[in-house]
């Protein structure tokens, strides 16, 4: 976050999704570089062994909870536009 900044007149060339406006004046833009699919979250160098499907379900729920917290933090900024690289 300490590397973040606000910039007047920011211009970004990006493909616009279907059905969204092509122009937004005074937009609050949030740009992130983070995985947004909870099933794509990777913990590099970590191995989990379990003997129970209940434990697997707990791990999957923890991943979903982590993603929900991430989305809630993004939404707290109330961006007009969210761009994920």
Helices and strands as residue ranges (DSSP letters): E 29-32, G 38-40, H 53-76, E 81-84
